[in-house]
Amino acid sequence: MLLTVLLQAVAGAAIGKLGATIGAGIAAIGAGIGIGKIGASATESIARQPEASGDIRTNMIIVAAMIEGAALFAIIVCLLVAVL
């Protein structure tokens, strides 16, 4: 009886760690896709309106930094779950 409970606890922890590592990977992939779309849209916008390139570039950098920060928090949380 006790062995069954211990095995279930260990298996649950392993599945939790697997889920946390998959979550970290998904967060990194999502951030990469998001920053890629921002770059593509900014390039297209600058090509359409070259006179607004300074404002577009500034907004692009700010939004990319926000996405990167959110992804970093997600990855850190996932790694903390996987380690602890």
N, CA, C and O of each residue as an XYZ file, in Angstrom:
336
protein
N       0.830     -1.200      0.000
C       0.000      0.000      0.000
C       0.867      1.252      0.000
O       0.652      2.159     -0.805
N       1.836      1.305      0.893
C       2.712      2.465      0.982
C       3.562      2.600     -0.281
O       3.810      3.708     -0.755
N       4.005      1.462     -0.822
C       4.796      1.493     -2.044
C       3.993      2.065     -3.209
O       4.543      2.794     -4.034
N       2.725      1.751     -3.287
C       1.874      2.270     -4.348
C       1.748      3.794     -4.240
O       1.804      4.494     -5.252
N       1.582      4.299     -3.041
C       1.469      5.742     -2.826
C       2.771      6.432     -3.208
O       2.747      7.482     -3.850
N       3.906      5.857     -2.823
C       5.201      6.445     -3.156
C       5.441      6.448     -4.669
O       5.948      7.427     -5.216
N       5.083      5.368     -5.332
C       5.257      5.305     -6.777
C       4.387      6.335     -7.491
O       4.818      6.934     -8.477
N       3.177      6.543     -7.005
C       2.307      7.539     -7.609
C       2.863      8.945     -7.395
O       2.768      9.794     -8.282
N       3.441      9.192     -6.223
C       4.012     10.509     -5.938
C       5.215     10.779     -6.836
O       5.373     11.886     -7.350
N       6.059      9.774     -7.022
C       7.245      9.941     -7.867
C       6.837     10.116     -9.333
O       7.396     10.959    -10.034
N       5.875      9.331     -9.791
C       5.421      9.439    -11.181
C       4.768     10.799    -11.420
O       4.958     11.397    -12.479
N       4.005     11.289    -10.454
C       3.375     12.607    -10.588
C       4.405     13.712    -10.658
O       4.232     14.667    -11.415
N       5.479     13.603     -9.884
C       6.531     14.611     -9.915
C       7.252     14.601    -11.257
O       7.609     15.652    -11.790
N       7.461     13.409    -11.795
C       8.146     13.321    -13.086
C       7.283     13.932    -14.191
O       7.796     14.627    -15.069
N       6.009     13.681    -14.149
C       5.110     14.253    -15.153
C       5.048     15.772    -14.990
O       4.978     16.501    -15.979
N       5.075     16.244    -13.750
C       5.075     17.693    -13.505
C       6.331     18.357    -14.045
O       6.261     19.440    -14.627
N       7.479     17.715    -13.858
C       8.727     18.266    -14.385
C       8.734     18.252    -15.911
O       9.229     19.182    -16.547
N       8.180     17.185    -16.490
C       8.081     17.119    -17.939
C       7.193     18.252    -18.457
O       7.526     18.900    -19.449
N       6.075     18.487    -17.793
C       5.179     19.575    -18.190
C       5.841     20.938    -18.057
O       5.631     21.818    -18.892
N       6.640     21.115    -17.007
C       7.324     22.394    -16.816
C       8.362     22.638    -17.903
O       8.492     23.759    -18.396
N       9.100     21.602    -18.281
C      10.102     21.793    -19.337
C       9.442     22.025    -20.693
O       9.938     22.816    -21.495
N       8.338     21.348    -20.952
C       7.607     21.599    -22.201
C       7.051     23.023    -22.195
O       7.064     23.699    -23.223
N       6.568     23.475    -21.048
C       6.066     24.846    -20.939
C       7.154     25.881    -21.187
O       6.896     26.911    -21.809
N       8.375     25.616    -20.705
C       9.488     26.544    -20.963
C       9.809     26.596    -22.446
O      10.091     27.665    -22.988
N       9.767     25.455    -23.098
C      10.016     25.421    -24.536
C       8.953     26.164    -25.320
O       9.264     26.897    -26.259
N       7.712     25.979    -24.940
C       6.610     26.666    -25.621
C       6.709     28.177    -25.410
O       6.422     28.948    -26.326
N       7.114     28.605    -24.212
C       7.274     30.037    -23.951
C       8.374     30.629    -24.830
O       8.215     31.728    -25.362
N       9.482     29.913    -24.987
C      10.574     30.406    -25.824
C      10.164     30.455    -27.297
O      10.475     31.417    -27.998
N       9.474     29.428    -27.758
C       9.026     29.400    -29.149
C       8.012     30.508    -29.401
O       8.073     31.190    -30.425
N       7.079     30.688    -28.471
C       6.082     31.752    -28.623
C       6.710     33.137    -28.669
O       6.287     33.989    -29.451
N       7.722     33.362    -27.830
C       8.398     34.660    -27.848
C       9.130     34.867    -29.168
O       9.122     35.969    -29.716
N       9.755     33.829    -29.676
C      10.445     33.942    -30.957
C       9.494     34.254    -32.097
O       9.792     35.086    -32.953
N       8.355     33.588    -32.106
C       7.355     33.856    -33.152
C       6.818     35.286    -33.026
O       6.662     35.992    -34.023
N       6.539     35.698    -31.793
C       6.009     37.051    -31.584
C       6.983     38.136    -32.003
O       6.586     39.105    -32.650
N       8.248     37.992    -31.647
C       9.240     38.999    -32.022
C       9.477     38.968    -33.529
O       9.725     40.008    -34.139
N       9.401     37.786    -34.129
C       9.529     37.696    -35.584
C       8.407     38.417    -36.302
O       8.635     39.103    -37.298
N       7.181     38.259    -35.788
C       6.041     38.962    -36.403
C       6.162     40.476    -36.222
O       5.805     41.243    -37.117
N       6.659     40.896    -35.081
C       6.854     42.330    -34.856
C       7.868     42.881    -35.851
O       7.651     43.941    -36.440
N       8.979     42.161    -36.040
C       9.997     42.609    -36.991
C       9.461     42.678    -38.416
O       9.735     43.629    -39.148
N       8.692     41.657    -38.803
C       8.127     41.645    -40.156
C       7.150     42.794    -40.354
O       7.175     43.464    -41.387
N       6.298     43.021    -39.375
C       5.325     44.107    -39.490
C       6.000     45.474    -39.490
O       5.595     46.378    -40.221
N       7.041     45.616    -38.657
C       7.741     46.901    -38.623
C       8.462     47.165    -39.940
O       8.469     48.294    -40.431
N       9.064     46.136    -40.509
C       9.742     46.305    -41.795
C       8.754     46.698    -42.885
O       9.035     47.573    -43.704
N       7.604     46.047    -42.889
C       6.572     46.377    -43.873
C       6.061     47.801    -43.666
O       5.834     48.529    -44.632
N       5.881     48.193    -42.417
C       5.399     49.552    -42.133
C       6.415     50.604    -42.551
O       6.051     51.647    -43.092
N       7.684     50.328    -42.300
C       8.726     51.283    -42.687
C       8.818     51.379    -44.210
O       9.071     52.452    -44.757
N       8.609     50.245    -44.891
C       8.631     50.270    -46.356
C       7.473     51.093    -46.900
O       7.616     51.744    -47.935
N       6.331     51.077    -46.225
C       5.172     51.848    -46.691
C       5.291     53.328    -46.367
O       4.912     54.185    -47.166
N       5.828     53.621    -45.174
C       5.969     55.016    -44.747
C       7.379     55.244    -44.204
O       7.587     55.171    -42.992
N       8.320     55.512    -45.050
C       9.706     55.690    -44.602
C       9.898     56.873    -43.651
O      10.815     56.874    -42.830
N       9.031     57.877    -43.767
C       9.186     59.059    -42.898
C       8.851     58.753    -41.441
O       9.243     59.514    -40.556
N       8.148     57.677    -41.169
C       7.775     57.316    -39.798
C       8.673     56.218    -39.223
O       8.309     55.558    -38.249
N       9.833     56.029    -39.826
C      10.683     54.906    -39.412
C      11.169     55.027    -37.964
O      11.304     54.018    -37.272
N      11.432     56.248    -37.507
C      11.908     56.428    -36.128
C      10.876     55.998    -35.097
O      11.201     55.294    -34.141
N       9.633     56.422    -35.291
C       8.563     56.062    -34.363
C       8.272     54.568    -34.410
O       8.057     53.939    -33.375
N       8.265     54.004    -35.612
C       7.976     52.576    -35.755
C       9.064     51.750    -35.088
O       8.777     50.780    -34.387
N      10.317     52.140    -35.311
C      11.431     51.403    -34.714
C      11.386     51.477    -33.187
O      11.631     50.479    -32.510
N      11.075     52.649    -32.647
C      10.991     52.805    -31.196
C       9.898     51.921    -30.607
O      10.113     51.233    -29.609
N       8.726     51.948    -31.234
C       7.624     51.115    -30.748
C       7.944     49.637    -30.887
O       7.566     48.838    -30.030
N       8.637     49.262    -31.960
C       9.003     47.870    -32.164
C       9.939     47.393    -31.054
O       9.761     46.296    -30.525
N      10.912     48.193    -30.704
C      11.863     47.807    -29.660
C      11.165     47.691    -28.314
O      11.456     46.770    -27.550
N      10.254     48.603    -28.008
C       9.537     48.559    -26.729
C       8.677     47.305    -26.630
O       8.694     46.617    -25.609
N       7.929     47.006    -27.680
C       7.056     45.822    -27.651
C       7.879     44.544    -27.626
O       7.513     43.594    -26.933
N       8.980     44.498    -28.364
C       9.843     43.310    -28.342
C      10.433     43.092    -26.951
O      10.556     41.952    -26.504
N      10.797     44.169    -26.268
C      11.325     44.038    -24.907
C      10.250     43.520    -23.949
O      10.544     42.723    -23.058
N       9.005     43.971    -24.132
C       7.915     43.476    -23.282
C       7.671     41.987    -23.504
O       7.471     41.237    -22.550
N       7.688     41.566    -24.756
C       7.491     40.140    -25.052
C       8.637     39.324    -24.475
O       8.419     38.259    -23.898
N       9.848     39.820    -24.630
C      11.006     39.099    -24.111
C      10.954     39.004    -22.588
O      11.310     37.973    -22.019
N      10.513     40.070    -21.929
C      10.390     40.038    -20.472
C       9.345     39.043    -20.004
O       9.573     38.305    -19.045
N       8.199     39.017    -20.676
C       7.148     38.056    -20.310
C       7.612     36.627    -20.552
O       7.321     35.733    -19.757
N       8.330     36.410    -21.645
C       8.846     35.072    -21.923
C       9.891     34.667    -20.891
O       9.939     33.507    -20.482
N      10.715     35.599    -20.473
C      11.724     35.301    -19.452
C      11.062     34.903    -18.145
O      11.489     33.942    -17.505
N      10.025     35.628    -17.739
C       9.304     35.252    -16.526
C       8.699     33.861    -16.658
O       8.767     33.067    -15.720
N       8.108     33.557    -17.807
C       7.501     32.246    -18.020
C       8.544     31.145    -17.948
O       8.305     30.102    -17.340
N       9.694     31.365    -18.559
C      10.745     30.348    -18.548
C      11.300     30.156    -17.146
O      11.557     29.025    -16.734
N      11.488     31.238    -16.412
C      12.003     31.127    -15.038
C      11.024     30.361    -14.160
O      11.437     29.505    -13.377
N       9.731     30.658    -14.277
C       8.728     29.945    -13.487
C       8.732     28.460    -13.836
O       8.680     27.612    -12.946
N       8.793     28.146    -15.123
C       8.821     26.737    -15.539
C      10.062     26.032    -15.021
O       9.983     24.891    -14.565
N      11.213     26.702    -15.085
C      12.429     26.071    -14.595
C      12.412     25.912    -13.080
O      12.930     24.924    -12.560
N      11.827     26.865    -12.367
C      11.700     26.708    -10.915
C      10.801     25.531    -10.559
O      11.078     24.796     -9.612
N       9.737     25.356    -11.312
C       8.842     24.214    -11.080
C       9.584     22.915    -11.367
O       9.417     21.932    -10.645
N      10.401     22.905    -12.416
C      11.117     21.691    -12.788
C      12.194     21.342    -11.760
O      12.446     20.164    -11.507
N      12.820     22.338    -11.176
C      13.902     22.085    -10.222
C      13.353     21.750     -8.837
O      13.870     20.859     -8.163
N      12.330     22.443     -8.419
C      11.820     22.240     -7.058
C      10.837     21.151     -6.981
O      10.319     20.862     -5.902
